[in-house]
Structures are given as structure tokens and as C-alpha cells.
Amino acid sequence: MSEKFDIVVIGAGPGGYVAAIKAGQAGKKVACIDKAHLGGICLNWGCIPTKAFLKSAEVFQSMKHAGDYGLSATGVKADLKKIVERSRNVSGTMTGGIEFLFKKNKVTDIRGTANIIASNLVEVTDTDGNVSTIETDKIIVSTGASPVSLPFAQVDGKNIISYRQALELKKQPKKMLVIGAGAIGVEFSYFYNAIGTEVHIVEMVDQLLPVEDADSAKVLEKEFKKQGVNVYTSTKTKSVEVIKDGKIKVTLESLKGKETELEVDVVLSAVGMKANTSGFGLVEAGVKLDERGNVLVNEFQQTSNENIYAIGDCAGKQMLAHKASAEGEIAVAHICGEAKHGVDYGQIPGCTYCQPQVAGVGLTEKAAKAAGKDVKIGKFPFTASGKAHGVGHPEGMVKLIFDAETEAIIGAHIVGYDATEMIAELGLAMKLEATWEEIAHTIHAHPTLSEATMEAAMDSVKKAIHI
């Protein structure tokens, strides 16, 4: 037996490292175990490096349209190798920041593979194969999720790739097929199209970003087509075949039976994620899983084994970094006897960082009506915003959904420049159960993009000023 801890966290992603830091701040003796770099997929191969990629694409697009701003730029080129290098440097900086925070909060950083062998015992195998056992009062599992593959299009890392390989391609493909139009598929479609790759994106349902409001999806599809992205909705990928010279033959089929054949250089599979819940001793420790392999938890993230908690992607629901962090805080608060309530999953914002950006919180119009709610809806287009024209991005809109009976906001959806920054105001409004009138009477600075929020609230009662 090596050392005893109050809390052992398995996984150092945005759920795990936040939980470890919060536990350290609470005076607990805590260890965090991860076989790879601190920050998990988010900091190393997800949220952060992709945003670095997308910023490069955005700047490149702006440079190509310099004339629109009265400027001149010639010989503009995209260098994928240098974009990848910058992305890796950004990730490295953030990982170093977590190392500092661990030391500051006295969190013991352990590198290795964890296996729960009892409710209070965790076995750790390091990279050299050495095995040690750690005793602990409580365990927080934050093991994340991994990409899934279609049966006929298994990820091989070369011809058919996941987001992981898409972040470090050494050669820019001339043609790419993206299967799946969730946030991952949409963001990489935007990036590779922006730097000059011919991109085709296919989605089985009738819109891009299936979880977002339909109006936001329509705007995004229109803008993607303007940018040159080939969009196929209500379409399935029928077959994927590697042929001569490493080319890939793909057959798409619409719901009406129309087939389209493509020949591309690489296929990016972005069809979903599956919880990492096998190989950690969870079932053996009495932890129950649902039919999809997600850990079942109560509102305080406690599993069927009262000494073990689960947070983040492995616990199901929204697979988002900020959701994982929020759950980590709840789990630690419950262990410390301070939790009063769990995470409100109806108020977790979702963001997609292509251009135009897409962000939403709360109910979509479709979901609100399906729930039997009588709603008031307000919209304000950025074409009526002076600031949007000034920054050169008049595309998109703000859409707000209010409960007609209570007049409180129950959904907010933004598509446009800086939508992912603007959504926070509406998340706070939902938390405070703000009414259309309270939002409309909150004075917004002029000129700002956020004025569109105020105007959309006014539009819900047909009192918008600038439309």
C-alpha cells in the first residue's frame, strides 16, 4: 500500500482536473490519475487546439477579403504545418497552466492507467509497467469518451480519420468527406474549406447541427454553401471504399433514394462519441451502466456504489467540457457535505465555433412546442445591426423563446459573429428567469452585437425598434 487520499480522481480532463482542484481548495488530500497529458482530450486534442485551428481559418478568410476593408494583401497562403504547430503550442501552454494549478492546490499528479479494485482501492500501472495501489475514501471517475466508427467506415488513422488525426495532418487534402454534421463535423468542415480543401459534409437528419434550433441551422447551411462547402442533409453514407492511389470512393444516398458518388482524399468520421467505461473496474466495483454504456448517477453524480462518483462524458447527457466541469464541482461539494442541488441540464449552453458561430441554451422552438408550451418568439437579424456591418459580418440573427404564460425566457439561439460569447448573457437571463421585458429594458451599449438580444426581446411582443 502506498499512500492514502481523501479523494482520487481518475481522468484529468475538464471534469477531472476541475474536481481535483476544487477538492484541494476544500482542504482534501487529493490525487488525479491520467495516463496522458493533463487537460484530457479537451485541452490536448479537442476544444482548445480546434479553436486555434479555427482562428487561423478566420484570419485567413479575412486576409483574402482584405479589399472589403480598404486594405490590400497579396500572396496570402495557408500553411497547414505551421497551423498545426501553433495549435500544439497553444495546447502545451494550457497544459502547463494546469500543472501550476495542481501544485498551487496541492493536488498529487499521478501518470498511469487506473483500475478500481475495491470501493476504496485504486490500482495504478505506470508507463513502465510498475503497479502500485492507492487507498482512498472517495473516487471520482472522469474517463471521457472516444469516437465511434460506422461499421463500413472504420477509422484507420490514414484514409478514414477522426478529429484526432484531423488536428495533425501533415498534408492538406484536396478533397474531404465529413460524415456527421454535429459540432465536430461542422467545425472541421469550416476549417478545411477555408484553407482551400474541397469539402463535402453529409448528415442523415434534415439539418446541420441536429441539436440546435432549426432556424440557426438554416442560416448556417446557407452561409456554408456561400463559402463553398458542399452540404448533403437528409442523406446517408451508403459505402466507403479505398481504391487505387489511396483515393476513397464514397456513395451517398438521399432519403428519396438518389445516389451521389464522390472520390475524395480523406474521410473524416464525426458520427458520435461513446463513453469510456470499460477497463476501469467499474462494473466489478458495483457501478451500474445504462444500455449505452454510460455510468448511471444521481443528481449529485454519485453512482450505485456510494463511494464512487462519475462526471463528464462517461456519465452521459451533453458531452461538453463545461458540463463536465460543473459536474466535477457538484461531486466534490457532495463529498464535502455542501451540495444543495445538482446540475441543471436545461441551462447548459452549446457552442459551435465555425464562422458564423452557432450558440444555444435552453429549449429549441421545436422542443418547446413538443412540450406543449405556448410561446412568444422574438428575432433580430444582424443585417439590421450597425456593429455587425462594421465588423464585416452581417449574417445571422438572435432568436429568443419566451413562455407566453410566465413571460420568462426558456430558450435562446444565436448564429453569427461572436455568438459563442454573446450566449452567456442569455444563460444568466435563464438562470434568473428573466422576462422579455427585463431583457428588453436592460440597456445595451451601442454599437454592440449584443444590442440584437435587446431587440429580439422587444420583437417577441412586436415592439422591436430597428426592424
N, C-alpha and C positions, 0 to 999 in steps of 0.2 A: 504494500500500500504506500503510495507516495504522499500526496498532500490532500487535506480536506478543505472543501469550499462550501460556502453557503449556497451559491448558485453556479451551475455550469451551463454555459450557452453553447449549443452545437450549431455552428454556422456563423460566419462573420459578415453577412450581407447587411443591407439597410435595416433589417429587423433585428438580427443578432447583435450587431455592434452597438446599436442604439440601446437595446435591452441591457447589454453588458455595462455600458457607460451609466445608464440610469441606476443600475444595481450598485455600481461603485459609488455614485453620488449619494445613495441611500445608506452608505456605510457597510454594505455587504462585501464579503470576501468572494470575488467572482473570477472565473476563468472563462475564456472564449476559445473554442477549438475550431479550427478550419484547416483543411488540407492544402488550401491555396492561399492567394493573397487576401489581405484584409479588404473589406468592401464588397466581397462577393461578386456575383455577375454584374450587379448594377454599376459599381464603380469601375470594374475592370473590363467587362465585355458587354455592357448594356447601356443604362441611362446616360452615364457621363461620356464615354467615348463616342456614342452615337450623336450626342449633341455637339461635340467637337466636329464631327463629320458634317452635320447639317449646317453648322455655321460656315464652314468652308464653302459649302454649296451655295448658301445665301450670299456670301461675299462675292463669289464667282459670278453669280447671276447679276448682282448689282454692277460689277465691273463691266460685264458685257452690255449692260444698258446704261453705261455712264452718260451717253449722249442725252438721255432723258432728263438728266440733272444738270445739263450745261457743262459737262466735263468730257474729257477725251482720254480714252485708254486703248492702246493698240497692243497687239501681240499677246493678248491675255490667254493663258493656258492653265489647265488643271493638271497638277502633278499628284497622282494617286499615292505614290510612295511617300511624298512629303506630307500629304494629308494624314496618312496612316501614322507617320512619325509624330506629328503634332497630337493626334488623338491619344497615342500611347503615353506621351509626356504629360498630358492633362490627367490621365488616369493615375499615373505614377505620383503626381503631386497630391492628389486627393487621398491616395492610399497612405502616403507619408503623414498626412494630417490625422488619419485615424490612429496610426501608431503613436503619435504625440498625445492624442486624447486618451488612449489606453493607459499610457504612463501617468498622465495627469490624474486620472481617476483610479489608479492602482488596479487596473484590470490585467490579469495574467494572460498573456497571449501564448497559446499552445498550437503548434502546427502539427497536424496529423489527421488520421481518419478515426472518427469516434464510433463506438459501438456501445449501446446501453446493455449492460449485462444484469442489472438489477435496478430497482427504483431509486437507489442511492449510489449506484456504481457505474462509472463510465470507463470503458477500456479505450486506450488511445494507441494507435500504431503510427509511428513516425515514418518519414520518408526512407529511413534506413532499415525499416522492419522491426525496430525495437518496440516492445509493448510495455505499457505501464497502465496502472489502474488508479483512477481518481475517485475519491469519495465526496459526495455532495448531498445537501439536503433537498435541493430542488434542481430540476433540469428544464431548460427552455430549448426546444427544438426549432431551428430556423434553417432548414436544409434546402429551401428553394425549390426550383423546378427546372426541367430540361425540355428542349424542343422535341416534339413528336414528328414522325415522318409518315407520309402516305405509304401504304403497302407497296405500291408500284413505283415509288419515287423515294427510296431510302437515301438519307443523307450520307454521302461518301466523302465529303470534305473537298471534293475536287470539281466534279461535274454538277452534283447536286449539293448545295451548301446550306448552312443555317446562318443565323445572324453572326455567329462566332467567326466563321470564315469570311463573311461579308465585310467584317471590320479590318481584315488584314490581307485582302487580295493584293498580290504583287503586280498583277497586270489588269488593267481596266478592260472589262469585256466589251465587245462591240454591241452584242445583243444579249438581253437578260429577260428571263421569265420569272416573275414573282408570283408564287402560289399563296394566296391568302392576303386579304386586304384589311387586316387588323392594324394596330399601331405600328408593329414591326415592319410588316409588308409595305405599308404606305410610306413610312419614313425612308426606307431604303430605296423605294421606287423614286421618290423625290430626289434623293441624293444622286443616284446613278444617272438619272435622266438629266439632272442639272449639269453634271460634268461631261455629258456627251454620249452616254450609253443609250442605245435604243431599248426602251423598257416596255414590257407588256405585263400588266398586273391582272390576275384573274381571281374572281370571288364568286362563291356559289350563291350567296344571297343577293338581293336586288340593290345593294348599295355598298359603297366603300365604308369602312369603319362601322360594321354592323351594330355595335353597341351605342353608337351616337345617334342624335336626333336626325331624322330623315332630311330635314331642311339643310342642316350642316353638311350632310353627305352629298346632297345635290350640288351645293356650292363648290365643295372640294372636287367633285368629279368634273364639273365644268372647267375649273381652273387647271386641273391636271391635264385635261385634253388640250387646253390652250398652250400649256407648256410642252406638249408633245408626247405625254405619256399615253400609251395605248391601254384603254380600260375595258375590261370584259366583266360585267356583272351578270348575275343570274346564269353563270357559266361554270361548268366543272372541268377539271383537268382529267381527260379520259385516259391518256397514256403518255409516258415519258420514256424515250429510248435513246441511249447513247449510240451514235453512229460513227462513221469514219471521221478521222482527224479530230476526234474529241468533241465534235458537234453533237447537239442534242435535238432530236426530233420530238416535238410535242404536239399532241392532238387535243384541242379544246372542244367542248360540246355545250351549246346553249340549252336552256330548258326546253326550247322549241325543237331541239334535235339538230340544229345547224352545226356542222363541224368546221373548225378552223385549224389548219396545220401551220406550225411555226418551226423554224430552225434557229436555235439560239446557241450562245457560247456557254452559258451557265444558267442553272435553275436555282433560285433562292426559295427554299421551303419555309414558309411562315404560317403554318396551318394550326399552330397552337402549342401549348406547353402542358407538361404532366408533372405532378408533384414528385419530388424526390423523397420517397418514404420507405424504400426498401433498402436493406443492407445496414440499417442503423439499430436493429434490435427492438424496434418499436412494438411490433405485434407480440414478440416474446415477452415484452415488459407489460403486456396487458393494455396497450394503446389501441383503441378501435379506429378503423378507417372506414370511409364511405365506399360506395361502389366504384368510384373513380380513383380511389387510392389516396384521397385527401384525408388528413387527420381530422377526426371529429373533436370539436372543442365546445365548451360552454361560453357564455358571454365574456368570461374573464380569461379566455384562452387555455383553460385547464382541460386536459384530456380525461379519458376514462380512468387513467392512473393519476390520482390526485397530486402526486409528486412531480408529474411531467406536464409541461405546457408546450403548446405549439403555436407558432406565429408565421406570418408571411405566406409565400406561395404554397408551402406544404400544407397549410391549413385551409386551402380553398378560397372561395369568393374571389374578389378582384385581385388579380396578380399585378400589384402595383407597389413600388418601393415605399411610398408614403403610407400606404395601408399597412405594410409590414412594420414600419417604424411605430405607428400608432398602436398596433397590437403588442409590440415589444414593451411599450410604456405601460399598457394595461396589465400585461402579465407580471411585470415587476411590481407594480402598485398592488396587485392582488397578493403576491407573495409577502409583501411588506404590510399587508392588512389595511391598505389605504384606498383600494379601488371602490368607487361608488357606482360605476356603470361601465359597460363595455363600449366597443367602437360602434358608432352609428354609420352603418354601411350605406345608408341612403344619402350621406353627405360627403362622400369621398369623390373628389374631382378626378376626371380622366383627361389626359392631355396627349395630343399628338403634335410633334414638333416639325412637321413639314412646313412649307410655305404655300398657301396660307395655313397658319396653325389652326388646330381644332381643339376646343376645350368644352367640357360639360360637367355639370354637377346636378344631382337630383334626378327627377323624372324627365323622360322624353315626353313629347306630346302624345305619342302612341301609347306609352306605358300609363300615362295619367288617365287617358280616356279608357284604356282597358281596365283600369282600377275603378272605373265608374265615377270619376271626378268631373265636376262641371268646372271648366277652366276659362280663364281670361288669358289671352296671349298678346304680347307686345313684341314688335320687331322694329329694328332700326338698321338700315343699310349703311355701310361705311362709305358708300358713294355720296352720302349726304354729310360726311364728316370732313371739315376743313383740314384737320390734322392728318387724316388718312391720305388725303390728296397731297399734302405737304411732304409726307414721307414716301410717297410714290406707291402706296398700297391701298387703293380704294375698294378692293374686292372684299366680299364677306359681309357679316352682319352680327348683331346681337339679338337673341331671341329669349324672352323671359316668359315663364309659365306661372300663373298665379291660380290658387284655389279661389273659385268665384265666391264661395261662401265666406271664407275667413279673410280673403284678400291677401293671404301670405304667399310668399314665393315658394314654389315646390320644384322648380326646375329652371336651369339657366344654361344656355348654349351659345357659344361664340365661335365663329370661324372668321379668321382674318389675322392681320399682322399683330403680334404680341398677345394673341388670345389667351395663351397659357399663363401670362402674367395677370391679365385682366380678371380671370375667373376667381381669384382669391377673394375679391370684394363680394362676389355673389355667394361664395361659400360662407363667408361671415354673415351675409344677409340671411341665408337659410338657417344658420345656427341660431340667429336671434329672432327668427320667424318674422322677418321684416315684411311689411305690406308694400304693395305697389306705390302707395302714396309716400311712405317713408323713404323708399329708394328714389322716387321722383323728386322729393323735396330735399334730398342730400345734395348740396351744391358741389358740383364737379368743376374742377379748374378748366379754363378754356385757354388755348385749344388742347384738348387731350382726346385720345381714343376712347377713354372711359366715359366721356360725355354720352356715348352711344348707349351706355347702360341706363343712364337717367332718362334719355329719350325713349328707350324701349319700354321702360316702366310707364311713362306717360302714354305711350301708344296702346297699352293694354286697355285704356279707357278712352282711346281715340283723342288724346289731348297732346300728342307729340307736336313740337314746335317746328322742327326743321324738315318734316316730310308731309 
